[in-house]
């Protein structure tokens, strides 16, 4: 593999083993309203940030609550789990340390809310590895587009061609490829139905980070 100057990491489902939290939030939120989770719902919101996911959910299910109230309810349902129970994916910390030892710049590109992920990164002792953190709230468009990855590369002062992107969802992988990045797809149970398309879209597909250190 060529020598890269930087790497950009998604959080949920890539660095953080956190997708179970959002499954619980979806079940609790919609179940409270006697709404069965549609089979395509999780995929539909996977690339959206908290606000746009709330807007989508409000419109799809014709909910009376303001978008801000939906966001706050989700946040309160997830905050304890992120602060106390969300762990890293296998060998994530070791791989981040491995890259830093090689002098690489590291960034986060996420749709998550900083009030959730910052305590989680600190508790799992990986916050200090990252040179910059970019959320989709800071760019024009969500992860269906390369904006968040391009902004992370800009802040690290590297070209997309000099940078790896690690992602687990198909839309993010395709968007990063569109932006000119080398994309590594990480296996994630919640993206299993898209595995064939993910393998075809990414430059490399791995089951866990240990493979990158071999």
N, C-alpha and C positions, 0 to 999 in steps of 0.2 A: 504493500500500500504506500502511496506517495506520502511525502512529508507534508503535513498540514500545520498551519500556524495557530489554528483556533478550533474550538468545538462549541456548538450550541446545543443545549439540552432542553427538551420538553420536560415538564415535571410529572403531572398525573399520568400514571401508567408507564412512564419511562424511568425517571429517577425515583419517583415515589410510588410505593405500592398502595395506591389510594383509591382505585376505581371502586372498591367495595363500599367506600363511604358514599359515593354518589349514587350507587345502586340503592343504598339504604335511604338516602335523601329522597330519591325519586319515589320509592315505594311508600315512604311515610307521607310525603307531600300529596301525591295523587291519591293514595289510599284514604287519607283523611277526607278527601272530597268525593270518595266513592267512584274514582276514575281508574279503570284498568290501564296499565302501562301499555301503549301500543308497541308492536314489535319493532317499529322503525324509529321510536322516539329517542332512544339513547344515541343512535347514530346521527340523528338529525341535529342534536345539540352538541355533539362531541367537539366540534371545532369552534363553538361560540363562547364568548366570555359570559360572565355572570349576567350582565345586563341584557345582552342580546338573546341569551337563552331564556331569561325571564319574559322578555317581550314575545318571543316565539311561543312559549308555554301559555302565556295569557291569551294570545290570539287563537292558538290551536284549540284550547279547551274552553274558550269564551269565559274566562275567569273574571269575576267582578273586582278583585283586589288590584290596587295600583302596582305597577311594576316594582317600585321601591319596596313595597311590603313583601312581595314574592322573594325578592333578593335577600331581604333581611331574614325571612323565615328560613330560606336555604342556608344562609350564613350561620345562623344560630344552631341549625341542625348539624352542621359540619364542623364548627370551630373546635369543639371538645375533642373530636376524633383526631383532627389534624394536630392539635397541640399535644395529645397524649398517646395516641394509638397508631398513627400512620408511621410506617417504617420505610426504609429504603429498599429498592429492588436489589436482588442478589448481586453482590460485588460492585454495587454502584459507588460506594465510598472509595473502595480500593482503586477503581478505574479512574475516578477523578484525581486521586492522589498520584496515580501513575502518570496522567497527562500533565499535571502541574510540575512534576519532577522533570518532565521533558521540556519545560519552559513554555507550554502552550497556554494561550488565553482561553478562558472558559466563560460562557454566558448561559443564562436561562432565557428561554422564550416560552411564555406560558399564557393560557387563557384564564388561569386561576386568579383569585383575589389575594393580594399581598397580606391581608389580615389572617388568611389561612396558611399560606405557604411559608411566610417568613419565620414564625415560631417553629414550624416543622423542620425547616432547614437548619435552624439553630440547634434544636433539640437533637437532631441526628448528626450534628457536628460536621456539616458540609457547607454551610453558608460562606465560610471564609475562602472556599475554593473559587468562587465566582467573581469575575472582574466586573460584570454588569448583569443586571436583571431587567428584562423588558417584558411588559404585559401587553396583551392586545388592546387594553384600554388606552395605551399610549400611542397607538398607530391608527391609521385610517380604517383598516379592514381587519377582519378576523383571520383565523388560520386556514381558511379556504384560499387565502392569498399569501404571497411571500413577505408581506410588509414587516411582520414582527421579526422574522429571521434577518431580513435586510437591515433593519434598524440595529439589531444586535451586532451584526458584522460591522456596521458603520461605527458604532461606539467602540469596538475593539480595534478599529482601523485596519481591517483585513478585507480582502476581496472575497466574494462568495466562493470562488474557485479554490481559495486557500483554506476553506473552512468545512468541517463536517457538521451535519445536523443529525441529531438522534431523536427519533419520533416513533410513536406507536400507532397513530391513527392515519388512515388512508388519505384524508383530505390534507393533513399537515405534510405528509410525505410528498404528495403530488405538488403542493404549493412550494415546498422547499426546493424540489427539483426544478420547478419553473423559475425559481430565483437564481439558479445556477450553482447550487450547493451539491456537495457529495453527501448523499443521504443514507444513513444506517437505520434500518427499521428494527425495533426491538419487539420480540414476541410478547403479546399481551392477550389474555383470555378474552377480554371484551372486544377485541378486534379480530377474533378468530374467523368470523364469517367473511372478512375481507382479506384473509391471508393470501390467497392467490393473487389478487390485484396488488396487494402490498409488496409481495415478492417481485412482481413484474415491474413495479414503479420504483422501488428503492435500488440503490447501488449495491447494498449488502443487507442481508437479513440474518439476525443473530437471536439466539434463545436467551442469552444473558451476557453481561459485560465481560465475564472471564474470557470469552472467546477473543476479545479485542486485545488481550494481554498475552496471548499465546505466541 
